[in-house]
Amino acid sequence: MEQELGSGESEVVLLDGTRLPGGFPVECRWVTEHLAMGGMIGTAGNVAVLSGARITHVINLQQEFDDSPLLRETGIVLRWLGVPESLNPFPVEAIRDAIGFFREASLRRDHRVYVHCMAGRNRSPVFIYALLRATGWTGAAAAAAIGRADPAALLRSGTLGAVERCLSRFGVGGSGEPVFSTDSAETEGE
């Protein structure tokens, strides 16, 4: 089924045809100065909020909604990964893609990346964890930063273990060496 944007801000129509009431706020929960997580964008009003927050890049993890029509002429760079809410099968290639996209975004000194799923509590924190680990943060520091940004974030040990196995395959393992580094002030423990 083709996605509709809905009538104005009053509703959002998901790819499966489900209609959701519009008027919900987008919430950027900042994990670092350059990296935020949250829930669905869904409306032009929420795009304006992201633009006001100087978001330069968006990683959309939702299978349920394509942000492309909303972001098409905004200057915000989008990567739509379409990860299942269940994280099953585990999205190894999506994690690799997110890391590469974040690496590209980090080349811009003014980068501000918004990672989101439907509610911002399951997929988003898992991918934020992977991005932080890939930039050299320890697992404990990454989990703590996510917990400070959103105490309701779901970081299950089994899921984090799966992320660690992915990162090991990508070149981050027991040595703690990052896949890439940024020259910003974002380091573990901040």
N, C-alpha and C positions, 0 to 999 in steps of 0.2 A: 504494500500500500504506500502511496506517495504521501509524504508529510505535508501538512498545511500549517501555515503560521497561525491560523485562527483569526477571529475577528477582533482586530485591535489588541489591546492589552487584556481583554476580558477572559481570554482562554488561550491555552496552548494545546495543540493537537500532536500527540506522539506519532511515531512512525506506524504503530499498529492501529491507529485510529482513536485511541483513548484520548478523551478530552479532560484537561485539567483546568481548574480555575486560574486565571492570570492574576496579576497584581501582587505576586509574591516577590519579596526582595531577594536579590542575590547577596550573599554574605561572603566576603573575602576574609578568611581566617588566615592571617599572616604567620607563616612558620619562620621565615627569614625576611629580610628587607626586599628580596627579589622573588620570593616564592610563596604563593598563597594557595589555599585549597577551599573548596566549598561545593555547593550544590548547583543545580541546573540554572542556566542563564535564561533561556526561553522567551524573553520579551525584549523589545527595542529599549524599553526603559531600563532594563538591567544591563544592556550593552552600554548605555550612557553612563551608568554607575561604574562599569569596568573602565571605560574611557577616562572618566574623572579620576579614577585611581591609578591612571597611567599604565594600565595593563598593556603589554606589547605582544604577548603570546598567550594562547589558550590551548591546553590539552584537554579535549573532551573525551571522557572515558565512557560516556553513555552509549548504549546501543539504541536507546529509546528515542533520542532526539538528535538531529543534525543541526549544529550551530551555523553551518555554512551560509544559509540565506541571511541570517542576522548579522554576521560579521563581514559579509562580502565586500562592502565598501567602507570599512572602518579603519583600515590600516593595521588592525590586529591580526596577527598571523595565527592560523588555526591548524591544529593536528587533531583529526577525529580518529580515535582508535577503536571505538565500539566494543568495549570489554563487557562480557556478561556480568550481571550483578553477583552471581554465584562465584565468580572467579574460577569457574570450572568449564572447560579445561583451563588450567593455569595459563595466563596470558604471557608466555615467555617472550614471544616476538613483539608484543605490544610494549612490554617493559624495555626491550632493546630499542624500539622505535622512540619511546618517550625519552630515554636517556640521550639518544642522538639528537632529537629535537631540542631538548633542554641545552645540550652542548652548543648547538647552533645559536639558540637564543642568547646564551651567555657570552657570545662574542660581541654582543651589543652592550656597551657600558650601561645603558639605561634600561636593560631588560627587566621586566616584571612579568612573571609567568603565573597564570591562574590555572590550576589543575582541578577539574571538577567531574563529578558524576551526578546522579540524580539528586541525592540528599547530601552528599559530601561527607559521609560518615564511614563508608566501606572501601570502595575502590580508590577514591582520592587519597586517603591517608596511606594506603599501601604503595601507591605510585610515588607519593612524596617521600616515603621512606626509601624507596629504591633510588630516587634522584639524589637525596642527601647522602646515601651510602656511596653512590657512584662519584660523588664529589669529595669523598674522603672522610665523611663523618663516621664515627663509630655507630654501631647499632643502638647502643644505649643512648647516646646523645641525640640521634635521629628520633628515636621513639619519645624521648623526653620533650624535645622541641615540638613534636606533633601533639603530644598530650597537653602542653602548655597552650598551644594555639586552639585546640579543641578537645576538652576532656571527654567528650562523647565519641571521639574517633575510635573505630574498631581496629585494633592492632592485635590480631590473634597470633599466638606463637607459631602455629602450624603454617599460617600464611607468610609470616616473616621468615620462617625457615625456607619456604619455597622461594622467596625473593632472594635470600642469601645464596641458595643453590644457583639461581639464575645469574647473579652477580659473579659468582665463582666461574661460571661458564664464560662470562663476558670479560673476565680478567680482574675481578675484585674478589679476593679470597682471604685466606688466613693472614696474608701479609698486610692487608688493609690498604694496599695501594689503590688509589683512585683510578677509574677509567679515564678521567680527565680532571683537570683542576681549573678553577676560576681564579682570576686575580682580584676578586672582590674580597670584602672583609668577612664573608661567610665562611666560618670554620666551625668545627665541632665545638659544642659547648656554648656557643653564643645564643 
